[in-house]
C-alpha cells in the first residue's frame, strides 16, 4: 500500500506511520512540525501531492473551548482541502465520538445516532461538520474512536495527571458510568484495515466498556500512584461548569466545562458491531500495561 498521513507528527498519525512502515507500506508523512513534509491543511490543498492508494487524515485541532475560528479552519476547511488533494484515493478520516449528542448519555450507540444538531463546543461541532461534508464523497471511511490512550498520548493522560491535587482526584459522578475507551493499538489496527476495507462510518473502541472508576484505579495502579478518587455530583458539576464558562474561572475550575462533565458524568459507550463485521476489526480488551512509561 502507498498511503499519505496528515498529522503525522501527532499521537495518532505517528502511530499510523510506524505501523504502516512495519508492514512494508510506503508512507508519505505530512504535518506542520519538523521531521515530515510540511503541510498546513488549513491553508489549502497540496500543490504537488504524491500518488497514493489511501490517505489517513489524522490532523485535527483539539480543545474544549466553546468557540475557535482556527479549529473550524483546521477541522472543516482542512478536511475539505485533504479530500480535494487526493480525489481518487481512499480517504480514512479520523473523527471522534464527540459527534454524538453531548447533552445525553451515549449508550451502546450505533453510527446512525450522529451527527446531531447541537454541540457544546467548536470541537464537536466542527468534527460533525467535517463528517457531513464527506457524506457524498465516494471511497471514504470515517472512524469514530473515543478516549484514545496509550504510549505517546498528549491529551487524555496528561489532563488526567494534571487534575490530581495532592493525592486526590475529583471526578464527575459516582464512577460507575461505563465508557468505551480506545487503545492506540486498536485504533491503529482499525485505520490500517480501513485503508482497503468497506467504505462507511464506524465506531472504534476496545473490546468492551469499563466503569470509569475501575479504569482510573487500574491506570493509577500501573503507574504506582496512590490516588484517592472523590466524587462531584453530575448536576452540581454541570451547573458549576455553566457558570465557569460564562464568568472568570478560578484556578480550581479552569478545566471544568460542560463538555468535560458530559464526557465523564454520562455513559459513553459505542456499538462496534459494524467495524467487526465490515472491516474485520478484532479489538483487544482495555489494558494499561506499561502505563508507567507513557
Order of alpha helices (4+ residues) and beta strands (2+ residues): beta-alpha-beta-beta-beta-alpha-alpha-beta-beta-alpha-beta-beta-alpha-beta-beta-beta-alpha-beta-beta-alpha-beta-alpha-alpha-beta-alpha
